[in-house]
Amino acid sequence: MADIAYEPRSEKQEADIEKASAGSDDGRSKTHVHEVAPLPSQQPVQDEQDEPESDGSQFYAKYRPFILVAVALVILGWWISATVLTATRHRWIVQTLFAWFFILIIAFRFIPNSVVTKPVAAVWGPAVSKPFFALPRIARLAAGWLCLLGIIFGSAFGFKLEQGTTYGDRAISVLGLFVFQFCLWLASRNRSLIPWPTVIVGLFFQQAVALFVLKSGAGYSIFNWIATLASDFLSQAYPAAGFFFDTETVNKHWFFVNTLGAIIFFIAFVQMMYYLGVMQWMISKFAWFFFKTMNISGAEAVVAAASPWIGQGESACLVRPYVDLMTESEIHLTMTSGFSTIAGSVLGAYISLGVPPQNLVTSSVMSIPASIAISKIRVPETEEPITRGRVVVDRGSEDRKGRPANALHAFSNGATFGLIVAGQILTNVLTILALVNVINGLLTWIGRGFGIHALTLQLVIGYIFYPVTFFMGVPRAEILRVSQLLATKLIANEFVAYLDLKQIMLDDPLSPRAYTIATYALCGFANLGSLGIQIGVLSALAPSRGRIIARIALSAMICGFLSTMQTAGIAGMLV
């Protein structure tokens, strides 16, 4: 759907590519256009100083085909047995998807991808791609805009109204989407270079995901299953917390006991998955999809696809050798995608506060294409990215001294790192809350001199956000309360905002429509604390780009904030 022509690279750019490849210090071959780089775990490390492989590694390398076939047969046997013994249709569908997903992964360790890609390409090329790109560019753009407008208006006005919602409310959400895009266009660095195909596809995907989840029984069931699975997985940390605290304390769902425990457990698990190469495989597949459909560079695709799962900062580490060579537009998109999503490590925290898990998962997935579209409007690409035409995922240092000895060692190291992250979250939330209370106390004292007895930072910024909240489609009587939650998210963080939302729902509940929009709008890392985190992480990865990172960080945070607002507005069209 994208139609930007690839230009030949200069000699300097080719030298930069060689430098980046050398920087990854593992001798890996990079994949070019239309392919995803193989997993680093599947490629030999060509380093004469490496220590010899362990006996376990040699055994696996020798008997790998037999081991994988045995695992596939065990999964197949489990599926047959579970299907025969299971009576419920819902479980049958889930276990079938689960079993055959892993069976196919194992099968394609031996079957070439061309078995699938060649037949698809033989049909797609002559039937779709060639006729479409034979049209003039203006005709392709017009077709794209018509499809986008069709899905927007069809979503907003093609379904029956929910209780407490009017078509006027949905119309405001539609108007808000166009207002957000127009404001971004006005603020664009270079309007003539905005990649409209990328923008159209991004907005279309965002709308399609919302439509699939909120208005499709199958879509809702799938995302609800994913969210429930994630919630159940993270809740396994609670019995572990019972080892240190009594059952009564664990059942109180204290932030310090339950939430931070789940974060430590999840980070440890992710580190183990990194060691095994699972995370790199999953992220490379997501990245390939956005790379192919939205015509962004490989580095941008990897970071955008990884942000909802591993969070801001960490996602940039997946393309570590290339961060110092990124263009300004790539850096801006890297930061925007981090601000517009949450990380899997804090998913359990929001769920423990009563936020519907399917809303959190849907919001993060919707924000991936939204952040790409919004960032490319604000800072269009004016240079030639080094990773244009290929997707690369960096595994990190292959130094035997720094690499875990095995999966258990990686899990242990991840637990230690998780403790550090949990400590940072705890101290940041505590100190920011204290600082906000100090500022609110000062404002209240000043306000009393003017006869205002409830002057707070949330109230001031809440009024500033009043128009934004209105255009998301929040009912008029509840706009101020929701806009104050947005102010809390920006000033403090989403933890505090969700805590306030939970208290509101206990004291004076919002309407279902306002609550749904609020849960979507708060789901993102766009806040002042995260601004410092991103500047620090990216500046450490790319010292030579420090000035550019600091200059565009605020713009990226605002774009990430608008991305979640836009996601909430689209949800408002459908509820």
N, C-alpha and C positions, 0 to 999 in steps of 0.2 A: 504493500500500500504506500510505501514511501518511494519517492522518486528523485532523490538527490543523487547526482552522479558522483562517482568516486574519482578523485583527481590523483594523478601520480604523485608520489612523495618526492620531496627534494632529497639531495644527498645528505643534508644535515639531519633530516627526519629519519632517514635510513640508519644513520650513525646512532641516533638516539635509540632506535629500536634495538640495535646490537648492544648498546650499553645497558638497556633495560633487561634484555635477555641474559646478559652476563651477570647482572645484579641479582638474578634469581638463583645463581650459583648451583644449579643442579643439572645442567646440561639438557634441560627439557626442550623438546621441539614444540614450537607454538603452532597453533592451528589457524589457518587462514580463513578467508571468506566462506560462509555457509557451514562451518564446522565448529564443534565445541572442543576445546582442548581436553585431551584425555586426563584422567585423574593423575595427579602427581604420584599417588601410591602405586600406580600401574607402570611407572616409568623408572628405569634404572638411574641411580645416582652415580654419576661418573666422577668420583673423587678418589684419587689414589690413597689419600690419607684416611679414608673411612675404615672403621673397624670391620672385621668380618661379620657376616650376618649370623644371628643366633641359630641354634639347632632347630628351634621351632619355625623360624622363617624359612630355613632350607627345606624342612619337611613339608611345609605348606606349598612352597614353590614347586616341589617335586610331585606332590599328589593333589595339586589344586583341582584339576578336572574331576577327580573321583570324589573329593570332599564336596564340591559344589553340587555334583549330581546327587550325592547322598542327601544333602540338605534339601534339595528340590523335591526328592522323593518323600522325605519326611513331611514337608509342608503339604504335598499333594495327598499323602495318606491322612494327615490331620484334617484336611478340607473334606475329603470323602466321608470320614468318620463323623465330623461335626455336622455335615449336611444331613446325613442319615439320622443322627440323634436329635437334631434341632427341629423343633416344631414351628417356631415363630419365623415369619417371613422377613422381619426386619433384621434379625440376626443372620439369616441365610445370606442376605444381600451384603452385609458388612463383612462377614467372614470370607465370602467369595472374592470380593474386591481385595481384601487384605492378603489372602493366600495367593491369588493369581498375579497380584502386583509383584510379589517377591519371586514367584516362579519365572515371570517374564524377565525380571532383572537378571536372574541367574542364566536364563536361556540366551540372552543377548550378550553374555560373556563369551559365547561360542558362535552365535549366529551374527554375521556381518550386518551392520545397520542398513547397508544397501538393499537387503532383501525387502525392507519396508520403504526406504526412501526412493528407490528407483521407480517402482510402480506409481507411487504418489506423484513424483515429479513428471512421469510420463503423462499423467492425466492433468495435473495442475497447470503445467506449462502451456500446452496448446489450448486448453479449455478456458483458463482463467487469466493467467499472468500475461501471456502475449497479447490477447485481445485488449486487455485493460490498458497496458502500457503503450499500445498502438494509438490510443486516444491522445489528443492534445492535453498538455498539463492543465490548462484551465478547465477542461471537461472532467478530468480526474478529480480535481479539487471540488468542482461543483457536485459531482456524484458523492464525494465524501461528505460534504456539508449536508446534502439532502438526506443521506443515511443517518447522520448525527441528529439532525433536526427531527427526523422521523422517530428515532428511538426515544428522544427526549419528550416530545409531545405525546407520543403513544404511551410512554410510561406514566406520565403525569395525568392524562385524561382518558386513558383507555381502560382503567380498572375502576371498580366500584369503590366508593368512599368508605374509609374506616370510621368507626364511631368517634364523634367529636371533631371530624375533619371536614372541611368544605373544599370545593374546587377553587375557591378564592385563595385558600391557604396554599394549595399546590401551585397555583399560578404565581404566587409570590416566590416560591422556591425556584420555579423556572426562571422568573425574572432575575432572581439573585444570581443564578448561574451565568446569565449573560452580563450582568453588572460586574461580577468578579472578573470575567474574561476581558471586558472592555477596560477596566481599571488596570489590569496587567498589561494590556496592549499599550495604554497610554504611558505606562512606566517602563516600557521595554527599552533596552539599551540600543537596539537597532531594529526598528520595525520592518525594514525592507528585507532582513535576513531571517525572519521568524520562519522556522520549518513547519508550515501549516499541515502537511501530511502527518507529521509526528504529533502535533497538537490534536488533530481530528481523531487519530487512532487512540490516543491517550484518553480523551474525553469519552469516546465510544466505549472503550473497555471499562471505564469507570461506571458508566451508565449500565452496561450489560451485566456486570457483576452484581450491582444493586438489584437489577430486575430479576436476575436468576435466583438470588437469595431471598428477596422479600416478596416476590410474586410467583415463585415456582415451588411447588411442594418438594420436588426432588432437590432443588438447590438449597432450600432451607434445611432439609434433612441431612444433606451432605455436610454443609457448614456447621450445622448443629452437632453432628456426630464428631467432626473434627474438633470443635470447641469443647465438647463434653469429654472427648478422649484426652485433650490437653489438660482440662481441669482435673480429671481423674488421675492422670499421670503426676501432675504437680502435687496433688493432695496426698501422694504417698510419702511426702516429707512430714506429714502430721504425726503418723505413728512414731517416726524417728524422733520427732520433738518430744514425744511422750517419754522417751528415755531420760530426758533431762528435766522435764516438768511433769506435774501430775495431769491426769486426764481432764480434770476440771479446768485447769489453766489452758490446755490446748483447745478445749471446746469453747472458750471465750473468744477465740479467733483474734488474739492480740496481734498487732502489726509486728512487734518485735519477735514473737514466737513463731507464728504461722507464716507470715509473708516472707520474712527474711530467710527462714528455713527453706522455703520452696525455691527461693532465688539461688541459694547456695547449691541445692541439689540439682537444679536445672543447668546451671553453668558447668558443674562437674560432669554432668551427662553429655553436654554439648562438646566439651573438650575431649571426651572419650570418642565421640562420633567423629571429631576432626581427625583424631589419630587413626581411626579405621578408614577414613576417606569418605564416609557417608555424607557428611555435610557438604563437602566439595562437589560430590556428584549431584546432590539435590539442587544446590545453588546454580551449578553450571547449566542444568536443564531449564530452570526458570530464566536465567540470564539469556540463554539462547533464544527463548521465546520473545523476550522484549527486544533483543538485538535484531531479530529478523522482522518483527512486525512494526517497530517504531524507528528503525534506522538510526540508532544511537551507537556510540562506540562500545567496544567490548567491555572496557573498564566501567563505563557508566551502567551498562546492563547488569554486570555482576554486583555492583554496589547497591543499585536500586532493588534487585531481586533479594539481596541478603538482608537489607535493613529491617524488615518486619520480623525476622527470625533471630538475628544476633545483635541487632541494635546499632545505634549511631557510633561512629568511631571504629568499632570492631569490624564493621562491614568494609571500611576502607582498607583494612589490613589484608583483605583477600586479594587486593591488587597492589600490594605494597611496592614492588619494583617500579610501578608506573605512576605513582602519586606525584612524584617530583617532576614528572614530564607531562602532567595533565594540563590541558588548556584551561582558561578561566571559566569557560562554560561548563566543562567537565567538573571542575571543583565546585562550582555553584550547584550543579545537580547532585553531586555527592552529598553536600551538606543539606540540601533541601529534602532529599529522600530520607535522611536521618531524622530531620525535624518533623516530618509528616507522618511517621509511623511509630509504633512501639516495639519493644523487644520481647521475644518469647520469655525471657527471664523474669519479666514483671507481669506477665499475663495472669499468673496466679494471684498476684496482689490485687488486681482490679476485680477478678472474679470473687475473691474473698470479701470484697466490699459490696457484693450484690449486683455488679454490672453484668448484664446478659452476655455470656461468653461468645455467642454467635455474632453479636454486635461488634465486639472487639476484633474478632477474626476478620469479619467482613470489612470493617473500616480500614484495617491495615492492608488488606489485599487491594481494596479500591484505591488507597492512597499511593500505591506504586505507580500506576499509569498517570494518576493525577499529578504527582510530584514531577514526573518527567515532562508532562505537557506544560505545567506552570513554569518550571525552571527554564524551559526552552523559549517560552514567550519573554520572560524577564531578561535572560542573558542568552541570546542566540549564539550558535557556534560561528566564529569568524576565522578559525584556524583549522588545520588538518590534524585531528587526534592521532596519536601514535597507534592506538589500538583500534582504529577504524578497520572494520572487516574481519575481526577475529575476537573470540571470547577466551579470556585467560583467567584462571583462578590460581592464585599463589598459595601454596600450602605453608609457606613459612620456611624457616631455616631447616635444612636437612642435616645440620651438624649433629653427629652422633652424641656429642657431649651435652647438647642442649635439648635433644629430642627424648621424649619419654621412652623407657625401656619396653613397655608394653601397654595394653589398654588400661590395666588397673593402675599403672603409674600415671597415665594421662588423667584418669578419673580423680586420683588423689591430688594431682597438681591443680586440676580444675576446681576441686573443693576449696583449696587454699586461695585460689584466685577469686572464687565466689564469695569467700569470707571478706576479702578486701572490697569487692563490689558492694556487698551488703552493708559493710561498714560505711562506705562512701554514701550510700543511699540514706542510711540512718542519720549520719552527721549532717548531710545536706538538708534533709527534711527538717531536722531539729533546728539548725541554725537559721534556715530561711524562714521558718515559721516564727522564730523569735524575732528576726529582723522585721518581718511584716508587721508583727504586733507592736514593735517599737514605733514604726512609721505610722501605723494606725492610731496609736496613742497620741503621738504628736499632732496628727491631723485632727483628731477629735478635740484636743485641747485648743487648737487654733480655731476650729469650727465653732466652738462654743462662744467665741468672741463675736461671731456673726449670727449667733442664734441657731446654728446647725449642730445638733447633738449626736449625729451618727455619721460624721464625715470620715470615710475610710478610703484607702487606696482602691479597694475593690469597687466602691461606689463611684469614684471619679472615673476610673478606666471603664467601668461598666457602662456609664453614660456614653463614653467614646465609642464603645462597641455596640451601642444600641442599634445603629443602622445595619451593622453586619448581622446581628442576631435577627433583626426584622427580615432581611433578605434570605435568611435560611428557612423562613416559614414558621417560626415559633409563634404560637397564639399571642395576640397583643397583650393580654393581661399578664403574661408570664415572661415577656421579653426582658425586663430589667433583671429578674432573678437569674435567667440563663446567661445574660451578658455579664453579670457579676461572677458567675462561675468561669466564664472565659477569661476574665481579668485575673482571677485567682490562678488559673492554669498558666497564663503568661508570666505573671509576677513570681509565683512560687513554683509549682509544677503540677502535673496531672494527678499525682497522688493526693495532694491536698484538695484539689478540685473535686475529685471523686469522693473524698471523705465528706466534703461539704454537701455534695449531691446526696450522699447516703443519709446525712442528717436531715436534709430538706424532705426527703421521701418519708422520713419517720415523723417529722413535725407537721409539715404542711405539703403533702405530695403534689408534684407537678402532674399535669395531664399526660396520658400515654404518649401523645404526639410530642409534647415538649420534652418528655423524659427520653424518648428515643433519639431525638435530634441532639440533645445534650450529651448522651453517651457516645454518639459518633463524633461530636465536635471536640470532646475532651481527649480523644484517643490519639495522642501524638506527643512528641518530645519537644515541641516548640515552646521553650521558656528561657528565661535569662540564664538559669543555671546551666542548661544544655548548651547555650551559646559558648560559655567558657570551656566546656568539655570538648566541643568540636574544634574550636580554635586550637586548644592544646594538643589534641590527638593528631590533627592534620598537620599542624606546624612541626610536630616531632617526626612525622612520616615524610614531610616535604619541606625541609628547612629553607630551601631557596625560594619557596612560594609563600613564605610567611606573611609578607606584606599584602599579597593578593588575598590570601585567606582571611586576614583580619579585616580587609576592606569590604569584602563581599559577604561576610558572615551574617551581618544584620539583615541584609537583603534576603539571604537564604532562609533565615529564621522566619521572616515575615511571609515568604512564599510557602514555607512548610506549614505555618499557621493557617494561611488561606487554603491550603490543600485540604486540611481537615475540616475547615468550614464548608468548603465546596462539597466534600463527601457527605457532611451532615445535611446540606441543602438538598442533595440528590436523594438521600434517605427520606427527607421531608416531602419529596414528590410522590413517594410511594406508600406513605403511611397516612 
